[in-house]
Amino acid sequence: MAERRRWSEEYPRWFDWVLEAAGVYDWSHYPVKGMGVWLPYGYKIRRLVTELIRRLLDETGHEEILLPLLIPEHLMKREAEHIKGFEAEVYWVTRGGLHELDVKLALRPTSETVVTYMESFWLKSYKQLPAKYYQIVSIFRYETKATRPLIRLREVTTFKEAHTAHADFEDTERQVLEAIDVYKRFFDELGIPYIISRRPEWDKFAGAVYTIAFDTVMPDGKALQIGTVHNLGQNFTRAFDVKIQLPDETLDYIWQTSYGLSDRVIAAIISIHGDDRGLVLPPIVAPIQVVIVPIPAKSEEDERKLRDYIEGVAKELREKGIRVHVDWRQGVTPGYKFYDWELKGVPVRLEIGPRDVRNGTVVVARRDTLEKRTVKREEASETVLRLLDDISRSLRERAWRWFRSYVNRAETVEEARRILSEKRGIVEVPWCGREECGRKLEELTDAKVLGSPLQPPEWVRGARCPVCGAPAVTSLRLAKRY
């Protein structure tokens, strides 16, 4: 198996290097801080990721829409808690050409206010519910902390936000569970390990009743929030006076949920699966699933036979639905091509030369373990299909093994602080449930709270809060985080 890179200071350098060297994302040249450019290869990865989440949402009855980018100030201000939560991050447009605008316009930081306003025109009866919308768009937030490519941005270019409307609270709770299940399926397909937590009251989404978060751990041991699900209750619809008629002909405010993903998903794919040679892409989001590298022939006749042989193999693979590229580049050695495609994380490489043509064979190399073997030509397609499935499974299992080793328990503040200092990762401690103790744990460990398990874990029975000594009612998850 390829050597895994070391943690700590090397990871940020590795991440910047692989984004540039593999042609994923140009972070260093665009002259606005916190904004980058998707390069062709990276954009193909992005497209495959968005196609996956689109499929999962479409299968569960969501419908794609596209809302305007600009939001009038008076809409942003309608939900007081929401605008307070975003007021330090909003970009405002105040001029159009040579003219001052009569109304300040916000560049969309998220769309709860806009979709609620539009639902006041679209939804009139319980018979229209549940309504489930989503869009994949850019959002803008004035990120004042140190920006990082794909992780901490001022323009988030791959923001999937879903917005749902319901007739009662019980249906929003059902929708929250559905959203969690969609995200679990999404991250499982990508081989990204995660922990699911209910965010604390003091750090939930602005305007939500509560927030559920998915977090993973990056190679430097820091936690990264990769997805959120919010039960909004009636907070936004009350602010916008959006009501529907119920079966008994009374009127009530619509109940809502929202949930989002961002570019961080792609950062997690790159970081969690990659190694010292570059990207290691799960086959489902690899722009090229199989690359065929010809080993040059010495005669024109052998070269012609080689080309026909390779094109025949490629045709069979494409007929199986596999994304294939044949690297016919001239003036570049096979060794250079091997390096190049390993850097780009192509899951399977086929090496075919004149000897393979004579013997009726194909050399198969897998990117995740770098193992090679020779198979018969007639077995190539089925071998590749099985290998792609095995690589997906292997990457997922390897990532989960590593992730679980970075989720630890601690009974005391001192133990939690030691683990977070020496190893980082996620530390779970018993918690009495009081906000003051949760905030104190953040202060004493110099970490951030991710939240609590959706159900209190068995292991906290009989344990005590390390801050106040009261009986624990659940656990609290702490981590150094982005």
ZIMO-V663784 format. One record per run of one state. SS is the DSSP state (H for helix, E for strand, - for the rest). FROM is the first residue (numbers start at 0). TO is the last residue. Records with the same first field share a line. If there is no record, write none. Layout:
SS=FROM-TO + FROM-TO
This chain:
-=0-7 + 21-23 + 26-35 + 38-38 + 59-61 + 64-68 + 76-78 + 86-90 + 96-97 + 107-110 + 122-123 + 128-129 + 140-146 + 148-150 + 152-153 + 166-167 + 190-193 + 198-199 + 203-208 + 217-221 + 233-233 + 240-241 + 245-249 + 253-253 + 261-262 + 273-273 + 275-276 + 278-281 + 285-288 + 295-298 + 319-322 + 327-332 + 343-346 + 359-359 + 366-370 + 404-405 + 410-411 + 422-424 + 431-433 + 445-446 + 452-456 + 460-462 + 464-469 + 471-472 + 479-479 + 481-481
H=8-20 + 39-58 + 72-75 + 79-85 + 111-121 + 125-127 + 168-189 + 200-202 + 234-239 + 263-272 + 282-284 + 299-318 + 333-342 + 353-358 + 376-403 + 412-421 + 434-444 + 457-459
E=24-25 + 36-37 + 62-63 + 69-71 + 91-95 + 98-106 + 124-124 + 130-139 + 147-147 + 151-151 + 154-165 + 194-197 + 209-216 + 222-232 + 242-244 + 250-252 + 254-260 + 274-274 + 277-277 + 289-294 + 323-326 + 347-352 + 360-365 + 371-375 + 406-409 + 425-430 + 447-451 + 463-463 + 470-470 + 473-478 + 480-480
